[in-house]
C-alpha cells in the first residue's frame, strides 16, 4: 500500500480566495476603479477586445483544429500568409481544451459520484479545475493578431423568423397567466462533496433542467456559512456573459454575504459555463437568437429557479431570497411577480436586485451593450421591426403587477449613470413597487462600477442581511 502524503502539523486543506475584490477593490486602487470612468473603459474593452476575441475563440471550439472550418465559423475570409501561425494557435487551443475536458470529467466523477474522498484530493481537483478552465478561457488572447488584421463581428447571428416565435410562444400572448408556471414533480437535485473555502463550505448542485428548450443539466455553486443553523438562502443570478465558476479573479459583489451567515446559491444561466454549446462563447446564444434568446432563457430559468427555491426550503428552515445582477436581476424581478401565482413554498420571501431596469426593451434593444452588439440592426436584417420585437417583450415585463414579497423585503442597488440597463425605468419600477427609501441604494455610478463600489460599500448587503434575519426571527 502506498502511504498518503504527509502534511505539516495543523495544516488544513482549503480553497484559496478567488475574490479579486477582496485583495484589490477594497484597497486605494479600488477607490480609483469604482468610478464612472471605468464604465466607459469597460464598454470600450468589451467591444474592441473581449467580444471579438470571444467570437474567434468560439469558432475554434467548433472547428476542432480545422483551419478551413475555423474561417467558416467566425465567419471571415482567410488571411494570407498566416497559415503556420494559425495552425499553432489552434493546436494550443486544442491542448488547453483537452486539459479542461480531462479535469472536468475527473471533477464530476469525484465530486458527484464518489463519497468520503480525502479532503486534500477534493481541494486539489477543484483548484486544478479552476486553473485549467481559466487557462482555457484565456486562450482568447492567442487570437488577437487576427482581430488586428480583420474586423471581427462580436456575435454570429442566428435570429429566428417572426413566424417561428409565433408558433412557439404565440399562445402565451393570448394567455400570459399560463406562461412561466413551474411543473412539479421537480427533478432530483444532486449535491456534490464539499470543500472548505475562504468564508464557508463550497459545493455544487446538479439537476436536469425542466425546460424542454434546454434539455441539459443545471449546475449551481453554493457558498454555505459554517456553524449557522438553518441559514437564509439567496438564489442569485449572474449577468450576461459572466461565468463566475470558470474564471479567476472576477469581482463578486455578493461574496461577503456568506460571512454574514447567508447561503448563496449561484446557478449557471442557460448558454453559460457548462451549458455553452460548441461554436459559442458564454452568453452569445442569448444575444444571437434575439429576440427569442430572452424568451428561451427566462422561460427556462423560471422553471429551474423554483427547483432551487424548493431545495433551499427542504435543506433549511431559513427564509429564501431571489436576486441577481444585470440579466440575473431582470430574471429575479420577473420571478417576483410571476411567483404570486405559484404555491407559497415556491415564492421567495425577499428580493435583491442590482443594476436592473423596469422595461426589458431598454436593455434588449436600446441599452449600450445592445448597441455594442448591434442587436437592433441584426434583427432588422432578419425581417423584424422594433414594434414586432416589442410585441413579445411584455411577457418579460414586471410592471403593472405586485411582487410576491412585501416591499419592505426588497433591496435594490441602482447606478444613476447606468446605460446598459438604463436607470430611469429601474427607478420607476421600485417607485411602482413602493420600495422604502432605506432599501434603495442609488449611486452615481454606471453598470460596471456599481458592483465594484458594492465591494467597498457593504450597506446593501447588510440591509439584505437585516431583512432576512428579521424574517427568520418572525417564524
N, C-alpha and C positions, 0 to 999 in steps of 0.2 A: 504494500500500500504506500502511495506517495504522500508524504507529510504535507499538510497545508502550509500556507505562508505564515511567517512569524511577524507580528506587528509590535510596535513599541507599546509598552505598558500604558494603559489609559487611552490608547488611540481608538477612536470610533469612526468607522467609515460613514461618510456623509457627502451628499452632493454639495458642490461649491455653489456660491451665489451666482446666478445667471443675470442678476439685475444690474445692468449698466447704470441705471438711475441711482442706485444706492452708492455707487462709487464716484460718480461724476455730477449728476444733476443736482445733488444736494450740496455740492461744493460751490465756490465762487464761479467756477466755469458754468455751472447750471444757471446761475443768475443772468449770464450773458445770453445763453441759448434760449431760455424760456421767454423770448421777446418776439413781437410781431415780425421782425426782420427774418426770423427763422422760417416763418411760413412761406415767404417769397422764395427763400433759398431752397426749401424742401420741394416746392412745386417745380422749380427750375431743374433740380436734380432728378426728380421723378420723370419729368418729361424728356430731358435731354439724355439721361443715362439709364435709370433703373428700368423703365418700361421698354425702351428699345433693346437693351441687353437681355431683358427677360424674354422678349419675343424671340431673339436668337437662341437663347438657352432652351426655350420650349420647342423650337424647331429641331434642335439636336435631340431632344427626348423622343421625337417621332422618327428621326432619320435613322437611328440605330447604326450610326457610323457611316452611312452613305452620303457622300458629298452631293450627289445629284438630288437626292431626296431632301437634303437639308435646304438647298436653294428653293425647292418647290414648297417646302413647309413654311419658309419665312413669311411670305414669298419675296424673292428678289432675283434679279438677273445675276448670273455668275460673274465673279470678279476675276479678270485675267491676272495671271502671274502670282496667285496666292495658293495654288493647289497644295503645295507641300506644307505650308503653314496651317491651312485649314485642316489638312489631314492630321497634323499633330494636335490641333485644338480639339477635334472630335475624339481622338484617341484619349486625351487627358480627361475629357468629359466622360467617356465610357468607363474609364478606370475609376473615377470618382463615383459613378453610378453603381458599378459593381460592388464597391465597398459599402455604399449605403444599403443596397439590397441585401447583402450578406448580414450586415449589422442589424437591420430592421427585422429580418427573418429570425435571427437569433433572439432579438429583444422580445418579439411577440411570443416565441416559444417559451422563453424563460419566465417572462412576466405574467403571461396569461395561462400557460398550460402546466407549469411546474409549481410546486409549493415547497416552502421551507428551504429555499435556496440560500446559501450563505450570503450574509449581507454585503460583504465586500465584493462578491461577484455581481450582485444586483447593481451596486453603485458603479462598478467598473463598466458593466454593459450599458447602463444608461448614459454614463459620461461618454463612452465611445459612440453611442448612437447620436448624441448631440454633436459631437465633434465632426463626425463624418457627414452628417446631414448639413451642417453649416458649411463644411468644405465643399460639398456638392453644390449647394446653392451659390456659393461664392465663385464657382467656375464661370459664372456670368462674365466676370472681368476678362476672361481669356478671349471673349468675342469683341472686345472694344475696338480693335483695328477695323472690323467690318463696319461698325457704326460710323467710323470716321470716313469710310470710303463710299458709303451709300446712306441714303435716308431710309431709316427703318421705321415703319409704322409701329405704334405701340401695341396694336391689337390686330389679330387676324379675325376678321369679322365673319359671323355666321348668323346674320339677322334673319329671323323667320318671316315668312309672308304673313300678312294680317289674317288671311284665311285659316292658317294653322292655329293661331291663338284663339280665333273664334271657335274653332272646332273643340279645342281642349278646355277652354275656360269660359266660353260663352254662357253656359248655364249658371255660373256664379254671378254674372251681371244681373241675370233675371232674379236670382235668389241669393243675395250676398250673405244672408244668415247661414246658408249651407256651406259657405267657404270656411276653411281652416278649422275643422272640427276634429278633435282627437278621436282615435279609433281604438279603444281598448278591445281585447286584451293587448297590453303592451308587450313588446319583445323582451326577452330576458336580458338583463344587464349584467355583464361580467366585470368583476373587479380584478385588477392586477395585484401582484405583490407590491408591497410598499417599501419606499426608501426614505430615510431621513433627509430633509432639506434644510436650507438656512433658517426657515421660520416655521417648520412643521413637517408633517409627513406628506410625501408626494406619491400619488398613484394615478392610475388611469381607469376609465370606464370604457367599455366597448359594447355596442348593441347594433342590431340590424336596423337600418333606417326604415321606419314605417312608410316612407314616401315611395310610391311606385315610380316617380321621376328619377330618384337617386339609385335605388337598388344597390346600396353599398353599406359598409359598416361606418358607424359614427364613433369617433374617439373623443373623449373629453379628459383633460388633465385636471386633477383635483389637488388642491393645496388645503390640507386639514390641520388645524391647530392641535397641538398635543396637550392633553390634560384638561380639555374643555368638554364637559358632558353635554350632549345634545346641542352642538353648536348651531347657530343660524347658518343658512346656506345662501350663497349668491350664485345664480347661473348667469354667467357674464359672457356676452358675445363680442367678438373682435371686429375690427374694421376690415374694409375691402383690401385684399392682397396682403393682409397681416397674418403671419404664421408663427405664433409665439413658441410653438413646440419644436421649431426647426431652424432657428437662427440663434446665434449667440448675441447677447448684449442689447436686445431690444428693450426700450423703455417701457416698463409695465406700471401703469398708473394705479392699479389696484393691488399690487403685490403686498402692500403694507396691511391690507385688511386681515390677512391671516394672523399677523401679530396682534390684532385686536380681537382675536377669538372667533373669526368668521371663516367658515369653509367656503372656498372659492372654487367653482366648477367652470372650466373653460372648454366648451365644446368647439370642435373644428367645424366651421361652416361648410356647406356644400362647395365643392370645387376648390378647397383649400387643404393644405397639408397632405395628409394621407389620402385625400379624396380628389386629388387633381388628376384628370385624365391625361394620357400621353398626348404630346403635342401642345400642351397648355402650361402656363405658369399659374401659380396660386391666385385665384380670383378672376382670371382672364375670361373664363366661360361666362361668368355673371355679366361681364361687360359686353362680350362679343355677341351674346344672344339677346341683346336689348331689343324690345322691352320685355321679352319673355324671361330673361335671366332673373329679373327681380321677382316675377311671379313664381317661377320654379323654386328659387331659393327660399322665399318666405313661406310658400306653401309647404315645402319640405320641413323647414325648421319649426313651423307651428304644429307639426306632428311630432318632431323629435324632442323639442324642449319639454312638452308635458311628460315624456318618459323620464327626463332628468328631474323634473319637479316631483313626480311620483316617487322616484328613487330617493330623493332628498327627504321626503316625508317618511319613507319607510326606514331610513337609517338614522334619523334624528327627529326629536320632538321639537326642535327649534323652528322658528319662522323661516320662510323661504322668500328670497327676493329674486327678481329678474332684472337684468340690466345689460348695458353694453356701451361701447364707444363707437361713434360714427355709424357704420352699417349695422353693428350689433345693437346700437341704441334705437335705430329705426325699427328693427325687428321687435325689441323689447316693448316699445311703446304701442306697436300694433297688437302684440300679445296681450298687453294690459287691457285693451278694450275688447278684444275677441274673447278673452277668458271669462267675461261676465256671463257668457252662455255655457261655460264649462262646469263640471262638478266642482264643488268648493275646494276639494283637496288639490285640485289642479290649478287653482287660482293663486298667483303669487301674493304674498302679504305686503310687499314693498316693491318699489321701483327705483332704479338708479341709472340715470341717463347722462351720458357725456357726449357733447358735440352732436346734437341731433337737430333736425328741423321738422316743422309740422307738416309741410307739404312734400310728399315724396318726389314730386316732379322737380322741386327745387334742386335736389341732389342729382336726380337721374338725368335731367335734361339741361338744367341751367347752371349748375354748380361749376366751379372752376376745374374740378377733376373731370367732370363730364365733357367740358370743352377741351381739356387737355387730350383726352382720349379721342375726341371727335365724334361723340355719340350722336348729336343732332344731325350731322352731315351723313353719317353711316346709315342711320335708319331712313333718312330721306332717299338715299340711293336705292333702298330696297322697297320703295313704294309706300313708306309711312309718312303721313303728315303729323305735325305736332298734335293736332286735335285727335287724330286716330290713336296716338300713343296715350294721350291723356285720358282717353275713354276707359283704359284699363287701370290706371293708377289709383282711382278711388277705392279699388279693392284693397290697397295697401295703406289707405289714409286713416289715421286715428282720430281725425277731427269729427266733431258732431256726436261723439259718444263719450260717456263717462268711463273711467278706468275701473278695474275690479277692486282697487285698493283705495283707502281713504287718502285724500290729498296730503294729509299730514305725513304719510309714509312714502311720499315721492320726493326724491332728492335729485337735483339736476345741476349740471355744470355746463355753461354755455360760454362761447367766445364772441364778444360783440363784433370782432373783425373776421369772423369765420365766413369764407366764401365757398367752401366745399359743401358743407351742409348749412346753407345760409341762415344767419342768426335770426332774422326778423320773424320767420314763421315758427321757429323753435320757441321764441319768447311768446308768440301769440298762443301757442298750444298750452304752455304752462299757465298762461293767464286764463284760458278757457277752462283748464282743469282746476283752477283756484289753488295752485300750489303755494303754500305760505312763503313769505319773504325769507324766513330763516332757513328754508330748504333750497333757496336759489343761490347759486354762486355764478355770477356773471362777471367775467374778467375781460379786460381789454387785450385780448389775445386772439389768435387765429386758430384754425383747425388743428394744426400740429403743435403749436406752442401751448395750447390748453393742457394736454396730457403731461407735457414737461413741467408746467407750473404745478400741476397736481402732485407731482413727486416732491416738490419743495413745500407745498402748502396742503396739509392733510385735513384741512377743515371739512371738505365734503365727505371724506372717508369717516371722520369722527362723527359727523352728523348722521350718516347712514348707520354707523355702529350704534349710536344712541337710540335711533328709531327701532332697530332690530332688537336691542336689549329691552326696550320698553315693551315691545310686542311679546318677547319671551317671558317677561315678568308678569304680564297680564294673563297668561294662560293658566 
